[in-house]
């Protein structure tokens, strides 16, 4: 079953979920906007990283959240 969310709304949903997951995993507190921005930037970083490694993961919303979360965790690890 594939759930597709259109455009900017989908980006925000993925960003919020990924930012929240990354913040929780890395034990950092962030607000709604911070988590959304972290997740959106994490999606870019994760997408580039997965592409360089020859991996896929962003074909559906769960895959997109996974890729964005990995990217967001990487960003938080670098910042720490």
Secondary structure as GFF3:
##gff-version 3
##sequence-region A 1 80
A	DSSP	alpha_helix	7	25	.	.	.	ID=ss1
A	DSSP	alpha_helix	32	52	.	.	.	ID=ss2
A	DSSP	alpha_helix	61	79	.	.	.	ID=ss3
###
